[in-house]
Amino acid sequence: MSNKPTITLSEPYPYLTPGNYVARCTAADFAWAIRWKKWIAKLDLEPQNYNGPRYPGKLCKFLGLGRNPGKPHAGPRTDFWQLWVEANGDQPLSLETSDLEIFVGKLYDISVETVTKDRNGVSRLPVHHYSVVRSIHRHKGEL
């Protein structure tokens, strides 16, 4: 009998029909990404009006928060800043600190696309395709 441990596979990437959806942010967090050498915020999103095939994995939007290992930072030209302003409903009044709870529970208009090539531009087999959120903005209106 072998004492080798079992192999645990990670959660699959999401794979949705490409399109524009309204999604609720269900959780938000940030961390230093060693691989990318920068801070990254992660918003977990749950599409509210998706009617395509059931998809595995968790749909997320990743937002950069700078490359200073000492602390995360979001300037006015970053996607994080712009989405924070939309979620807040106004510009910050001064140098502010923020937690990510401002995003949670709110609705967002998202654009979902399929990744069909790797980072070197080489086509992936269809079985390796997955979805990413290309754009995100605060939803204005009813669902």
Phi, psi and omega in degrees: 000136183273142176263013181292141178288159175283156179268126178260125177271142179286166178300140181290158172289151177289153178216096182251164170294128180301146178160187179254132184222164169257129183228147176262136174280120183261340179197156179211142180204169174215157181199163173281122180266105183302316183300320184263353180055048176199163175281140179224130172268143179235123176252121175278129186238140178237105180302136182264336184237028179274126181239012181280189179301149177301140183238148176274173173076180182247127178280127183226155169243130180253134182231128181289144179231028174096166185253005178283111182298341182291323180190151178287152181211141176232117177267170185299339181266359182276154176297324179300310180304310184298319178291324177299315180298318178296318180291325181282332181088001181191164175292153174293147182279338180202190175296110185243153169258155184217141166260175186268001180298340179300334182273331189290135178089346181273159177264145181225146170273124182235153173244121183253130177235160179262132175274119182244354180229153176278180185293347177265005179084008180274133180298138176269151171297146181307328180294345180256006177291152176206169184256148173226154174269111182278322179222153180211133177216153179301131180287133177242109179134187182270158174253000000 
